[in-house]
Amino acid sequence: MKEVNACIITIGDELLIGQTIDTNSAFIAQELNKIGIWVKRRVAIGDNKEEILNTLTEASKENEVIIITGGLGPTADDITKPTLCEYFHSKITIDEGALQNVKDIFSKLNKPLTGRNLKQAEVPDNCTVLPNLRGTAPGMWFEKDNVFYVSLPGVPNEMKGLMQNSVAPKLKDSLELPAVVHRTLLTSGIGESTIADVLEDFERDLPGHIKLAYLPSYGMVRLRLTGRGSDKEMVDQEVSVQFEKMKPLVAEWMVADSDISLQQAVSNLLKKLGKTVATAESCTGGYIAHLITSKAGSSAIFNGSIVSYSNKVKENVLGVKEETIRNFGAVSEQTVKEMVQGVLSCIDSDYALATSGIMGPDGGSVEKPVGMVWIAVGNKNNVKAAQYKFRYDRTRNIEMTAQAALTMLRGFILEQETLKD
Amino acid sequence: MKEVNACIITIGDELLIGQTIDTNSAFIAQELNKIGIWVKRRVAIGDNKEEILNTLTEASKENEVIIITGGLGPTADDITKPTLCEYFHSKITIDEGALQNVKDIFSKLNKPLTGRNLKQAEVPDNCTVLPNLRGTAPGMWFEKDNVFYVSLPGVPNEMKGLMQNSVAPKLKDSLELPAVVHRTLLTSGIGESTIADVLEDFERDLPGHIKLAYLPSYGMVRLRLTGRGSDKEMVDQEVSVQFEKMKPLVAEWMVADSDISLQQAVSNLLKKLGKTVATAESCTGGYIAHLITSKAGSSAIFNGSIVSYSNKVKENVLGVKEETIRNFGAVSEQTVKEMVQGVLSCIDSDYALATSGIMGPDGGSVEKPVGMVWIAVGNKNNVKAAQYKFRYDRTRNIEMTAQAALTMLRGFILEQETLKD
């Protein structure tokens, strides 16, 4: 079966000066992959007519599907729509459905409707309009010389709705697609090189249509097997066989055997056990609580957190002894252990974790340099602490601390639950 | 003066299946812009030799600078280095400096050094090696037919160090560069269309070498003026004149007159006043505390947060009355007001904010649908609350709630400080 290739084109000067991080392309790529379309290339270009026209022409030579986002807003720097008209030799017309949608949105928001807003209902006359239920700019679907072109608004939430509800189903109906199967597992606490040594023979012996990729990030490495073929069920089975072969080889470091985050793996474990966790966060400043609560359903396993950024909060709310901080410092084994005990008594929970460290760029000393962190995990009977030294910038140090704390917590929970048996 | 154009090429299958969000390109684009290099295009391609070779050839036709990231890791799917050797007709050689760097890193980490790690010191013999102080893969600088090519590791922290310490200075030395000046201001609480109407005349009257861009995100709109020219000082002055003309037109909604985030604007305001803030977070789950503490120096204005995800924590830690929750619910004006009072008494602070809402996708009802949020802000004398209705997915609802709460807090602080005068 012939591979169906796609190109994702994102439009907007903000992408080229680096003011905006492009999250749309990753989402679109995921959705296309799910239905067996291979993204061959992602291109970001500016709000420039010639660039847009050239990129469309170029992309149409190598791809059957072209997804375009951005530049559909109501302001003067948004030139995607007139440029598409030129490319497809279209005239502008008002789409009645899109017009009604704009009117409905503004009446719901109780905001005055301007001429600029009404222009959002203008579309090229030779496109199929894809209704946007989340915003004013509709999606537009074109066909030209056996290539499908889809133009979507750049607002992530609107693009996502259109992609899932209209574009993916319509592409599935319009194309004969091969099967692509991904299986991913997550490891923690082992480097990419070491894991590659462990998997050297396994990787060499993989059949040609199944590939292994290493995706490292923040102390974690994801291992992804990707298989392709014409028969979905067969590829699925072949990838599964290889995946089950790989799992025992990395069992020691495996945190999850699916493509989920570490916090999701910890949440799933707690849910399975019917247990809860609380966090006492100094240097992570609420980031771990945020990671846990960013997933729906977290209230079943999470009651709350004390973000004790100042020493006073550590003492007054968490009950860390004043002399502990005086004698050992806020970044110490003793302090994080008392933080765990403190948060367990103020927030009723089965497990707790605590973090305290120097995230930088300032605040370090010779004995306690930037990047030094103490983490404790525990329950009512038992508290464990460990020291870490990270050597990155503030953002990454916070991220690394959160991942290390969740990994430690997961290990502690598994240990405690085994002890019980 | 001739414009110097650049193309950023990111390599890795993980970008094409959407498993990784590319943050490197935005950073590189920012750094290039700062020194007057215009990024014309960003391209993401897979770990595929032919694709890499074609993209390099194609990019070299239109750009004087090509920055490549990714694919330099020690595993089999990383093929950038051999492909660069083919493109530049190089032989592989060991770089002694890079080798020493690999050895130093592993001895510091106290980890065993494998042959795979040592391979990181291999470089094409006709490149200039750019030392990587943060990791094992060095940067590589090539020149061919008046085009500069730079290959950098994909690990963001390593790429950033190389970009700032080696690549940007070396490009400045090697090219005659035009001046590019950006000035940005941040607005909150007004839509892109409305602001575009307000600025219609201003935008039309801008000189040709200065452009206005609208960058909307999460209830905020950034307005960016970009000027270009040969004389840095002159462009700077011209952009400043226009920027000062624009400011009074949007004064009502302006939160900051520089390219900073809302949380940074709130932090700066508190720092200027010598005041502190605490947060009591239910639906935002620690996210606001995280936003505030993600910037260095936040301990001067932030003592801590109570993440009261469960009602018990609202009652036991924050002292919200049990009957308040019973009579009005956790998502109510009364509850968030008591949360503000509660957090002010448990965490000594001048100001506080509280959030409680239904972020979705589940948990909504007819009276309290998904997206409904109550936010309160206050100090010891005065507490104000407001209801919001967001209509997005969980992630965006959390983000919108945080932005709304910080905007409300900022307004409240300004009001209180004016009352005092």
Boltz contact constraints between the chains, C-beta under 6 A:
constraints:
  - contact:
      token1: [A, 13]
      token2: [B, 213]
      max_distance: 6.0
  - contact:
      token1: [A, 14]
      token2: [B, 215]
      max_distance: 6.0
  - contact:
      token1: [A, 16]
      token2: [B, 29]
      max_distance: 6.0
  - contact:
      token1: [A, 16]
      token2: [B, 39]
      max_distance: 6.0
  - contact:
      token1: [A, 17]
      token2: [B, 29]
      max_distance: 6.0
  - contact:
      token1: [A, 17]
      token2: [B, 33]
      max_distance: 6.0
  - contact:
      token1: [A, 18]
      token2: [B, 26]
      max_distance: 6.0
  - contact:
      token1: [A, 18]
      token2: [B, 29]
      max_distance: 6.0
  - contact:
      token1: [A, 18]
      token2: [B, 30]
      max_distance: 6.0
  - contact:
      token1: [A, 19]
      token2: [B, 215]
      max_distance: 6.0
  - contact:
      token1: [A, 21]
      token2: [B, 23]
      max_distance: 6.0
  - contact:
      token1: [A, 21]
      token2: [B, 26]
      max_distance: 6.0
  - contact:
      token1: [A, 23]
      token2: [B, 21]
      max_distance: 6.0
  - contact:
      token1: [A, 26]
      token2: [B, 18]
      max_distance: 6.0
  - contact:
      token1: [A, 26]
      token2: [B, 21]
      max_distance: 6.0
  - contact:
      token1: [A, 29]
      token2: [B, 16]
      max_distance: 6.0
  - contact:
      token1: [A, 29]
      token2: [B, 17]
      max_distance: 6.0
  - contact:
      token1: [A, 29]
      token2: [B, 18]
      max_distance: 6.0
  - contact:
      token1: [A, 30]
      token2: [B, 18]
      max_distance: 6.0
  - contact:
      token1: [A, 33]
      token2: [B, 17]
      max_distance: 6.0
  - contact:
      token1: [A, 39]
      token2: [B, 16]
      max_distance: 6.0
  - contact:
      token1: [A, 41]
      token2: [B, 45]
      max_distance: 6.0
  - contact:
      token1: [A, 42]
      token2: [B, 44]
      max_distance: 6.0
  - contact:
      token1: [A, 43]
      token2: [B, 43]
      max_distance: 6.0
  - contact:
      token1: [A, 44]
      token2: [B, 42]
      max_distance: 6.0
  - contact:
      token1: [A, 45]
      token2: [B, 41]
      max_distance: 6.0
  - contact:
      token1: [A, 73]
      token2: [B, 192]
      max_distance: 6.0
  - contact:
      token1: [A, 74]
      token2: [B, 193]
      max_distance: 6.0
  - contact:
      token1: [A, 75]
      token2: [B, 196]
      max_distance: 6.0
  - contact:
      token1: [A, 75]
      token2: [B, 214]
      max_distance: 6.0
  - contact:
      token1: [A, 77]
      token2: [B, 213]
      max_distance: 6.0
  - contact:
      token1: [A, 114]
      token2: [B, 197]
      max_distance: 6.0
  - contact:
      token1: [A, 116]
      token2: [B, 193]
      max_distance: 6.0
  - contact:
      token1: [A, 117]
      token2: [B, 193]
      max_distance: 6.0
  - contact:
      token1: [A, 157]
      token2: [B, 392]
      max_distance: 6.0
  - contact:
      token1: [A, 157]
      token2: [B, 396]
      max_distance: 6.0
  - contact:
      token1: [A, 192]
      token2: [B, 73]
      max_distance: 6.0
  - contact:
      token1: [A, 193]
      token2: [B, 74]
      max_distance: 6.0
  - contact:
      token1: [A, 193]
      token2: [B, 116]
      max_distance: 6.0
  - contact:
      token1: [A, 193]
      token2: [B, 117]
      max_distance: 6.0
  - contact:
      token1: [A, 196]
      token2: [B, 75]
      max_distance: 6.0
  - contact:
      token1: [A, 197]
      token2: [B, 114]
      max_distance: 6.0
  - contact:
      token1: [A, 213]
      token2: [B, 13]
      max_distance: 6.0
  - contact:
      token1: [A, 213]
      token2: [B, 77]
      max_distance: 6.0
  - contact:
      token1: [A, 214]
      token2: [B, 75]
      max_distance: 6.0
  - contact:
      token1: [A, 215]
      token2: [B, 14]
      max_distance: 6.0
  - contact:
      token1: [A, 215]
      token2: [B, 19]
      max_distance: 6.0
  - contact:
      token1: [A, 285]
      token2: [B, 289]
      max_distance: 6.0
  - contact:
      token1: [A, 285]
      token2: [B, 290]
      max_distance: 6.0
  - contact:
      token1: [A, 285]
      token2: [B, 293]
      max_distance: 6.0
  - contact:
      token1: [A, 286]
      token2: [B, 286]
      max_distance: 6.0
  - contact:
      token1: [A, 286]
      token2: [B, 289]
      max_distance: 6.0
  - contact:
      token1: [A, 286]
      token2: [B, 290]
      max_distance: 6.0
  - contact:
      token1: [A, 286]
      token2: [B, 305]
      max_distance: 6.0
  - contact:
      token1: [A, 287]
      token2: [B, 290]
      max_distance: 6.0
  - contact:
      token1: [A, 289]
      token2: [B, 285]
      max_distance: 6.0
  - contact:
      token1: [A, 289]
      token2: [B, 286]
      max_distance: 6.0
  - contact:
      token1: [A, 289]
      token2: [B, 307]
      max_distance: 6.0
  - contact:
      token1: [A, 290]
      token2: [B, 285]
      max_distance: 6.0
  - contact:
      token1: [A, 290]
      token2: [B, 286]
      max_distance: 6.0
  - contact:
      token1: [A, 290]
      token2: [B, 287]
      max_distance: 6.0
  - contact:
      token1: [A, 290]
      token2: [B, 290]
      max_distance: 6.0
  - contact:
      token1: [A, 293]
      token2: [B, 285]
      max_distance: 6.0
  - contact:
      token1: [A, 296]
      token2: [B, 361]
      max_distance: 6.0
  - contact:
      token1: [A, 296]
      token2: [B, 394]
      max_distance: 6.0
  - contact:
      token1: [A, 302]
      token2: [B, 309]
      max_distance: 6.0
  - contact:
      token1: [A, 303]
      token2: [B, 309]
      max_distance: 6.0
  - contact:
      token1: [A, 303]
      token2: [B, 310]
      max_distance: 6.0
  - contact:
      token1: [A, 303]
      token2: [B, 313]
      max_distance: 6.0
  - contact:
      token1: [A, 304]
      token2: [B, 307]
      max_distance: 6.0
  - contact:
      token1: [A, 304]
      token2: [B, 308]
      max_distance: 6.0
  - contact:
      token1: [A, 304]
      token2: [B, 309]
      max_distance: 6.0
  - contact:
      token1: [A, 304]
      token2: [B, 313]
      max_distance: 6.0
  - contact:
      token1: [A, 305]
      token2: [B, 286]
      max_distance: 6.0
  - contact:
      token1: [A, 305]
      token2: [B, 307]
      max_distance: 6.0
  - contact:
      token1: [A, 307]
      token2: [B, 289]
      max_distance: 6.0
  - contact:
      token1: [A, 307]
      token2: [B, 304]
      max_distance: 6.0
  - contact:
      token1: [A, 307]
      token2: [B, 305]
      max_distance: 6.0
  - contact:
      token1: [A, 308]
      token2: [B, 304]
      max_distance: 6.0
  - contact:
      token1: [A, 309]
      token2: [B, 302]
      max_distance: 6.0
  - contact:
      token1: [A, 309]
      token2: [B, 303]
      max_distance: 6.0
  - contact:
      token1: [A, 309]
      token2: [B, 304]
      max_distance: 6.0
  - contact:
      token1: [A, 310]
      token2: [B, 303]
      max_distance: 6.0
  - contact:
      token1: [A, 313]
      token2: [B, 303]
      max_distance: 6.0
  - contact:
      token1: [A, 313]
      token2: [B, 304]
      max_distance: 6.0
  - contact:
      token1: [A, 313]
      token2: [B, 347]
      max_distance: 6.0
  - contact:
      token1: [A, 317]
      token2: [B, 346]
      max_distance: 6.0
  - contact:
      token1: [A, 346]
      token2: [B, 317]
      max_distance: 6.0
  - contact:
      token1: [A, 347]
      token2: [B, 313]
      max_distance: 6.0
  - contact:
      token1: [A, 361]
      token2: [B, 296]
      max_distance: 6.0
  - contact:
      token1: [A, 392]
      token2: [B, 157]
      max_distance: 6.0
  - contact:
      token1: [A, 394]
      token2: [B, 296]
      max_distance: 6.0
  - contact:
      token1: [A, 396]
      token2: [B, 157]
      max_distance: 6.0
